[in-house]
């Protein structure tokens, strides 16, 4: 039987554990978040004996409350068994964690005062951090960079074609954090100011026709598409498995959607792994 892999994903709240688990899902792992510490031993036995499970990633963190202190000795005992597993500890600088909680308005699991909660959490998680097999500092990482780090950790062989995502967005709602390449298309004529087009999107024929009448749109699309196609093999050569191209306009419903969709369709002809996502298309 092929050896199964088990990863324990832990670390500081706000450091990216949820995103890491999503990455593992992309890699084909069975993922479970917030597994009770008391169930870990039995769950490992289930993994060993059941054909239902392949590779597994488990998220366990301070949300467990006081039982989190029981995790290090359980893991120490598990290390004595023949079942291989690795512990990944995700971390970030305190000021970055404070910023992330402030931006998302999520409550910290340990209390309302974020600074004090982070300090307390570091004490509770220190033993796990010391025994972890890999510490990843996500302070300045994009989602794509986190995926790159995890793929290297998993020793995943990169294919000749990377997974490329084209995103449209509105600048008034912020640039996507996962963007590797960001292009501003606010120089194009804005359909939003045309009454009959205001409530339509860049996927509607009328909006497409309007933008296509702008000579700059055709010239830009030709040059930008050519540039992207030139860059893709260079990124692949450097070992990049994921690339996110973000196209932005003011609201993210007309110009950016049209450009992103047109770019996606052009790349799709030769790159089946490309996908498109219109982040703000339904927002007013």
RATAHU-V454514 format. One record per run of one state. SS is the DSSP state (alpha for helix, beta for strand, coil for the rest). FROM is the first residue (numbers start at 1). TO is the last residue. If there is no record, write none. Layout:
BEGIN
ss=SS from=FROM to=TO
ss=SS from=FROM to=TO
END
This chain:
BEGIN
ss=coil from=1 to=5
ss=beta from=6 to=11
ss=coil from=12 to=16
ss=alpha from=17 to=26
ss=coil from=27 to=29
ss=beta from=30 to=33
ss=coil from=34 to=36
ss=alpha from=37 to=49
ss=coil from=50 to=55
ss=beta from=56 to=59
ss=coil from=60 to=61
ss=alpha from=62 to=79
ss=coil from=80 to=85
ss=beta from=86 to=91
ss=coil from=92 to=93
ss=alpha from=94 to=104
ss=coil from=105 to=107
ss=beta from=108 to=108
ss=coil from=109 to=110
ss=beta from=111 to=111
ss=coil from=112 to=113
ss=alpha from=114 to=131
ss=coil from=132 to=133
ss=beta from=134 to=137
ss=coil from=138 to=142
ss=alpha from=143 to=153
ss=coil from=154 to=162
ss=beta from=163 to=170
ss=alpha from=171 to=173
ss=coil from=174 to=180
ss=beta from=181 to=184
ss=coil from=185 to=190
ss=alpha from=191 to=193
ss=coil from=194 to=204
ss=alpha from=205 to=212
ss=coil from=213 to=214
ss=alpha from=215 to=237
ss=coil from=238 to=241
ss=beta from=242 to=249
ss=coil from=250 to=254
ss=alpha from=255 to=268
ss=coil from=269 to=274
ss=beta from=275 to=278
ss=coil from=279 to=284
END
